[in-house]
Amino acid sequence: MSQIIVPQNFETKTADAVVIGGGIVGTATAFWLSRAGMKTILIEKRDGLSTLTTTVSAECFRTQFTEASMADIALPSVEMFENFNEIIGIPDIDIHMTQRGYLFVTDHESQVPDLEKALEKYESLGIPGSELLTGDDLHKRFPFLAPQTIAATFNNRDGWLSTHETTYGFAKGAKDADFYIKTLATGIQVDSQGVAGVETDKGFISTRLVVNCAGPYARQVGRMAGMDLPFRTVKRQKAFIRTDYAGLPKDAPFTVDLVNHAYWRPEAGGLLCAWVDPDEPETPPSDELPTDWDFAAESIHRCSRLHPFFEPVADDLKAEDIHVSAGQYVYTPDDKPVIGPSGEIKGFHLNCGYWCGVMMSPEAGKRVADLATGKMDNKDNPLRFSRFAEGLAEKGDTFLK
Ligand SMILES: Cc1cc2nc3c(=O)[nH]c(=O)nc-3n(C[C@H](O)[C@H](O)[C@H](O)COP(=O)(O)OP(=O)(O)OC[C@H]3O[C@@H](n4cnc5c(N)ncnc54)[C@H](O)[C@@H]3O)c2cc1C
């Protein structure tokens, strides 16, 4: 049985594994560690699971990755979302899977070869169902696009879900795991054998395995173990726009303008929209991120370029119809997460460094457990931390990150 509790102060507890961080990544990790037979304690400083970055995400998942190491995690993760109830062993949880696809669009001739190359990559990586759409075909399938749009890649299997239900589904489906909320990890004890335990504001937890799933705070948690993780945290925002505009294409996919990095998708009661500013500066990890007053207007303006229906939506908007939220992406030197043993401190493992942690969480959590139990050799794990020291890290060309 798993339980979510606010623990009383304690002297010492013992666990086979401690996971630091109760976002979707940490919770999926605790699920898989517990399913591998380890008594697991997850500690989360906030007053609930899935309340920091995970809760502000656009909640989307995709199979369209051009790098093998990312597709290796993304594809089985989508399969797990599709079979979620069976995997967690609870029939009546609804994670609200909506598989309407990701559509990457452009109106620039110069980007068409990039789309063609991406499609070839998807095919060579065994990602099924991706299509290159051009001309009339594209406009017949997606009539809401502006006439100048010339090409897109599309995969109908991509989509979005409820991160809250998914996170709590992993927690409920865990075996022999305790989820301690309102519990702050303050230190990591290390002895001659490696990790010896985690200090928290409630007491000490003795363990030989700690997994750092602290999201934007992963670098800080790394320092507790004496490591300097090469991560950058960057603010990202999204806007919910309430609208009942009759011309809104409610069945549209998650659609990305590859020219100006804007994206949108339908959402109950309206739509979500955002843009990813490539020049957004690094900011320190924070639980209290201010939103930018002009973010919604800028996102709508950018989305309206290839989506004319945004103009009548904008004409009718009142301030109370707009809600902007902010969180942080974490970027590693090659924009890919780090998964598995840190290599530097025995028993200190990582599952962090994400800009895409929602969509990667199921398989990444499983990989942590497979590596910890010896089911997978870290040499066969391309997302191992030591890839940076080995000179194997390479920035890929996956769209929108
Ligand atoms: C605007 C926006 C849109 C996004 N859209 C998507 C999307 O569509 N799809 C997608 O896959 N990703 C998306 N992302 C990224 C995604 O949200 C993150 O990659 C993902 O939520 C990371 O999950 P996590 O569990 O690692 O981190 P978090 O959800 O941040 O969880 C980490 C937890 O660790 C806890 N913690 C930290 N330090 C300590 C400590 N010392 N002791 C105890 N607890 C601690 C924190 O309180 C926090 O709850 C988006 C992000 C943003 C900001």
The ligand as a Gaussian input file, in Angstrom:
#p B3LYP/6-31G(d) Opt

LIG

0 1
 C        5.011000      26.779000     -19.224000
 C        5.533000      25.361000     -19.264000
 C        4.995000      24.463000     -20.177000
 C        5.467000      23.149000     -20.216000
 N        4.870000      22.249000     -21.068000
 C        5.283000      20.970000     -21.079000
 C        4.614000      20.004000     -21.895000
 O        3.639000      20.302000     -22.573000
 N        5.082000      18.732000     -21.872000
 C        6.163000      18.351000     -21.108000
 O        6.561000      17.187000     -21.146000
 N        6.809000      19.243000     -20.318000
 C        6.376000      20.527000     -20.277000
 N        6.981000      21.428000     -19.461000
 C        8.108000      20.976000     -18.638000
 C        7.581000      20.122000     -17.507000
 O        6.578000      20.827000     -16.814000
 C        8.725000      19.735000     -16.566000
 O        9.805000      19.206000     -17.301000
 C        8.246000      18.691000     -15.569000
 O        7.083000      19.123000     -14.903000
 C        9.353000      18.388000     -14.600000
 O        8.812000      17.545000     -13.604000
 P        9.631000      17.318000     -12.299000
 O        8.880000      16.338000     -11.484000
 O       11.046000      17.023000     -12.642000
 O        9.684000      18.782000     -11.626000
 P        8.665000      19.528000     -10.657000
 O        7.267000      19.344000     -11.092000
 O        9.186000      20.904000     -10.505000
 O        8.866000      18.754000      -9.297000
 C       10.044000      18.863000      -8.536000
 C        9.636000      18.872000      -7.080000
 O       10.778000      18.827000      -6.252000
 C       10.452000      19.510000      -5.065000
 N       11.679000      19.840000      -4.376000
 C       12.715000      20.585000      -4.831000
 N       13.693000      20.664000      -3.897000
 C       13.270000      19.923000      -2.846000
 C       13.839000      19.634000      -1.568000
 N       15.027000      20.112000      -1.191000
 N       13.124000      18.856000      -0.717000
 C       11.904000      18.377000      -1.062000
 N       11.313000      18.639000      -2.249000
 C       11.998000      19.400000      -3.128000
 C        9.703000      20.723000      -5.575000
 O        8.915000      21.317000      -4.571000
 C        8.869000      20.135000      -6.710000
 O        7.553000      19.814000      -6.333000
 C        6.510000      22.732000     -19.356000
 C        7.042000      23.639000     -18.426000
 C        6.552000      24.938000     -18.370000
 C        7.114000      25.869000     -17.336000

